[in-house]
Amino acid sequence: MGSTLLAMASAACGQGLRTDGGSKVRAFGAKGDGVTDDAAAIQRAIDTVAKAGGGVVTIDPGVYLLRYRPSDDGDGGSGLTLRSGVTLAGTDRDRCILKLADAQLGPGSYARIIASQGELARAGLRGFSIDGSRQAQGQFRDEFGGAAVLLGWKGRCIDVTVENMAVRDAVGQGIMLQGTTGNLSRNLRIANNLVERTSFIGIQCSQFDGIEIVGNRLNNCRDNAIDVYGDDTEGHSTVATSHRAVIADNIIRGSSIGVFLETVADCIATRNVITDCRTAGVRVNRIHGEPRNLTISRNKISGTPIGVAMGGDTGGVMIRDNDIRGFDKAGIELSYNVSRVTATGNRFVPKTAQVPIVLGRPTILGSKPEEQLAHIDIHDNRVPRPHDPAKLFVNGYRRTVEVAVGGFTRE
């Protein structure tokens, strides 16, 4: 499954960046002096290239100050609007900086440094930095509405790539690509970016069919580092609306949850290195749509209270060949009517011999109907030799159906 999804995502997402045509933002009046508001000049460059059929808008080294204006989509404010067919590209990621001006946010702000209008197709961002100036937004620095990059709002993204970016100190999300329940985003790639110190989620994608989130580094996000979502909040359908995500080779440190898979299907999280997250390394969660056909494999998770957390019935989750260390609550936690989970080939090294390897934890005992644990198969996993046998599986559920946990190898 993993190799197939990676191949499909790579082939599809390669269409995302345009390299023909294009112009430099300084030719349209941008100063890059860190003082002048360059938003209008950069927007002229984007609009001109879009009207000419598309191409690359180039950012040369400098600090380009941006102030918010009323957004083209009619919601909140934005600095720039990316257009279909346009790639906004820096020549040096560390020296080409878009910086949000001080004191741009107010009560209830829904603001984006880079936004889009309607459907965004064949577009991209690459090779520059965004400084969200979070601390300079005063009392609004910890808001969660909006993002540094939010593409697809009130529309969707088709063949869109965000790569080799640095996004720091964003109010809200760092990078967000989205569609809608009836109009999914397709063929997306978020790769080799640095995202750190966001006031909410680092990278989030919702309502999609086909996305690759690979090779990113995420540090100290106040909420989840990588978050993919696919629930039908209006129709309450039990079918997940987001499909086919590959989340691979990311390095994550110091966030709430490393990788959050919420009501999505046909996804794989593999070879990620997740360290010192405050809640869990990986979490699978169900709202209305059923998480289905998910694989969590070959990740290295350390220093989190829970290695892998599960919440809600699923249509099949495989947890295999992960190295999970330094947890003090559980290696795998199964909470709230969890079903259809298999875990095999994992190595668990808890903080102490008294920490549960597998923890069955209903949210409410005596609920009507009673919460249950069903169709769980956990076998052939490795634990330290001195681990307390009574802590291999600590089960608080009173109702279980076909639950088999055992066959641990001590080493």
N, C-alpha and C positions, 0 to 999 in steps of 0.2 A: 504493500500500500504506500509506504513512504517514498520509495523510489519512483513509483508511478506518479504520485502527486507532485513531487519535485520536478519531474520532467515536464508534466503538463503545465505547471505554473511558470517554469522558466521559459518555455516556448511561447506561451500566451503573453507573458508580461514583457517580453523583449520588444513588443511593438510600441511601448509606452513613450519613448523619448524621440523627439524630432531634432535632427541636426542640420537640416537644410535652411537656407535663408537666415534671417535674424538680424539683430542690431544690438549696440551697446547702450546701456542706460545713460551714460554720460552724454551721448549724442542728443539725448532728449532733455538735457538740462539738469540731470542729477549731479549733485556735488560730492557726496560721499565724505563730507567734512565733519559729520557727527553733530552738526548744529542746524543746518538747513533741513526743512521738511521735504524729503525727496519722494514722498508717496505719489504725488501727481505726476512727476516726471517719469518715474518707473512705470506707472500705469499707462502713460502715453506710449511708452515703448512696447508694453504688452499688447495694447489695443491695436497699434499700428501693425505689428507682426501678425496678429490674429487676422486682421482684415486683409492682409496680403497673402493669406493662405497658410500661415503657420511657420514656425521655425524657432530658433534659439534667441532669447533675450539674454545678453551677457552682462554680468556684474563684475566689474574690475575691482581690485582691492580698495577698501575704504569702509567707513562707517556711515551707513545710509539711515538717517533718522526717519521714522514713520510716525505720523499722527493718525488717529482714527477719524473716519468720516462716516456718514450714514451708508450702510452696506447696500450694494446693488440688489440683494435679495430681499430687502425690506425688513430685515431683522437685525437690530443692534448695529454695531459699527465694525468696520474692517479697515485695514491699512491698504491692502492690495487685493485685486480680483484676478485670479488666473483664468485665462481663456482657453478654449479648446484649440488644440494644435500647437500650443506654445509651451516651450520648456524654458524656465527661468534658471539660469546656470551661472555659478560663480567660477572664477578662474583659480581661486585658492580658498579652500573652505575656511581656513583659520583667519584669513585677512579680508574676506568679503563678508561683511556683517550688516544685516538688517536689524536695526535696534528700535524697539518701541520707545517712544518718548515718555517722560515721566507723567504721572497723574492723568492717564488716559481712561481709567475705569471709574465708574460710579455705581450707585445702587442698582442692583438687578442687571448689570451689564451682560450682554451676550456679544462678545467681541472676538474677532479673529484677526490675526496679523496678516495671514494670507487666506483668502476665501475663494469661493467660486459661485457661479450663478447657474441654476438649472443643471442640465447634464454637462459634465466636463469629460471630454474625450481626447485621447491621444495627446496627453499633456504630462508635464513633469516638473520636478524641482530637483536640483542637484548642485552639490559643490559649494555651498555657502553656509553661513551661520545665521541663526536667529537668536537675538537676545531679547527675551520677553520682559526684561526690567521689572521682575516681579516685586522686588523690595521697594521699587520706586512708585508702586501703585498704591502705597499707603494702606489704609484699612481694608482695601479690596484685594490685597495680595494673595489671600487664601480662598478666593472664590473658585467655583468649579464650572461655571458656564463659559462656553467658548473654548478657544484653543489658539496656539501659535499657528498651526496649519489645520484648517478644517475644510475639506473638499467634499462636495457632494450634498451639502445641506439643501433640502427641498428639491433634490434631483438625484443624481447618482454619478459615479465615476466609471469610465470605460477606458481601459488601456492607460492607466495612470501609474507613474513611477515616482517615488520619493527616495532618493539615494544619496549617500555620502553627504548628508546634512549634519549640522550640529545645532540642536535646539536646547537652549538653556533658559531656566527661570521663567517658564511660561505660566501664566495664570490660566488654569483649566487644563486641557489636554496639551500634550506636546504635538503629536501628529495624529490626525483623525481623518479617516476616509469612510464615507458612508453612502448607503443607498436608502431605499424605502422598501417596505414589505412587498409591495406589488411591482417594484422597479429596482431590481438588485444591481449593485455595482458588480463589475466583472473585470477579470484580468488585471489585478493590482499587484504592485510590488513595492515593498518598503524594505530597503536593504542598506546595510553598512552605515547606519546613522548613529550619532551619539545624542541621547536624550537624557537630560538630568535636571533635577530639582523642580519638577512641575508641581503645581498645587493640586493636581488631580491625577489623571491617568497618563502614563507615558505615551504609549501607542495604542490606539483603539480603532477597531473596524467593526462596522455593523451592517447587516443586510447586504450580503455579498455572495457571489458564486465564483470562487477562484481568487485566492490571494496568497502571496508569498511574503512572509515576514522573517527575514534571514540576516544574520551577521550584524545585528544591531547591538549597541551597548547602552544599557539603561541604568542610571544611578539615582537613588534617593528620590523616587517619585512618592508623593504623599499617599497615593492610592495604588492601584495595580500597575505593574510595569507594562505588561502586554495584555490586552483585553479584547477578546472577540465575542461578538454578541449576535443572536439571531432569534429573538422572540417576537411573536405577533401580539403586541400589547393591546390591539383593538379587537381582533377577532378571537383571541385566546386559543388559537389553534394548537394542537398537540404536536404539530409538525414544525421542526426547526426551520427557520427561513434563511439561515446562512449556511453555506456549504463550501467544502474544499478549501481548507487553509493548511498551509505548511508553515510551522513556526519552528525554525531550526537555527542552531549555531549562534544564538543570542547569548550575551553575557549580562546578567542582571544582578544588581546588588542594592540592598537597603530600601526596598519598596514594601508595600503592604503584602501583596501576593505577586509572585513572579509572573506566572502565566495563568490567566483566568479564561476558562472555556465555558461560556454561558449559553445554553440552548443553541448549540451549533452541531453540525453533522459532518461526517467524512473529513475529519481533521487529524493532523498529527503534530505533536510537540516532541521534538527529538534533538538530542545533542546540545541542549541548552545548559549553561552553567549558571546556577541560581544560588545566591549567597546572602545570608543575613536578612532575609525578608521577615516582616513582623508577624505575619499570620500563617502563610503556607507557601511552599514552593510552587505547586500547581494546584488549582482548584477547578473541579467540574461542578457546574450548578445548573439546576433546572428551574425555570419560571413556569411557563406554560408548555413551550415546545420541548420535545424530548431530545436531550443530547444523545447522539447516535453515531456508532462506528467511529469512536475516538481511540487514538493510540498515543500513549505517553511512554516514550522509550528512550533509553540511553542518555538520560539527563543526569547531571551531577547537581544534587541539591544538598546544601549544608547550612547549618546555623539557623534553621527556621523551626518554629514550634511544631509544625506539622509538615511532613514531606509532601504527601498528596492527599487532598481533602475532597470528599464527594458529598453532594447534597441533592437528593431527589432520584426518582426512577430514571433509568437510562435505557437506551436501546443497544447497549454494548460498549464497554470501556475496557481496553487492554492496558495494563500497567506492567511493563516488562523491561528488564535489563537496566534499571536505574540504580545509581549509587546515591543512597540517602543517608546523611550523617548529621550528627549533632542536634537531633530533634529532642524536645523535652516534653512533648504532649502525645504524639503518635507518629509512627512511620506512615500509616494510612489511616485516615479517619473516615468512617462511614456514618453520615448523619442525615436523618430525615428520609425515611422510605427509600433507601438505596437498593437498587437491583441491577443485575446483569453486569457484574464487574469481575474481571479475571486479573490476577497479579501473579507473575512468575518471573524467576530469574533475577530478582532484585537483591541488592545487598543493603541491609539495614544496620546502622551503627548508631544507637541512641546515646544520649548523654550519660545515662546510667542504666544499670540492669533492671531497674524498676519501671522504666518507661514502656508503655504498651507499644508493641510493634504494629498490631492492628487493633483499632478501637472502634467498637460499635456504639454509637452515641445517639440515641433518639432525642429529639428536641423536647418532647412532652410525653412522659409516661402516663398511661391511662387515657390517652386521647381516643375519641370515637370518630372513625375507626382507629384502632390501635396501629401505631406506626410499625412497619415491619422491614426486616432485612431479607432479601430474596435473591436466589440464584447468584451466590457469591462463591467463587472458586479461587482460593489463594493457596499456592503450592510451590515447592521447590525454590524457596527464597533463603538467603543466607543471613545469619545473625551471629553476634559474638558468642563464643563458647559459654561464658558465665551468665548469660542472660537468664533472668528468672522465668521458668517454664510457665508460671501462672500469668505472665505478662506478654506472652506471645499473641494471645487473642483475648482481649477484655471486651466482653459483649454485654451491653446494657439493654438490648432489645428483648422483649418478652415474647415476641412473635417472629419466627424465622421460617423460611421456606428454602430448602435445598442450599444450605450454607455449609461449605466445606473449607476450613482453614487449618492448615497443618503442613507436615512434611518439611519443616525448617531444617536447614543444614547449619550446624554450629561450626564456627571456624575461629 
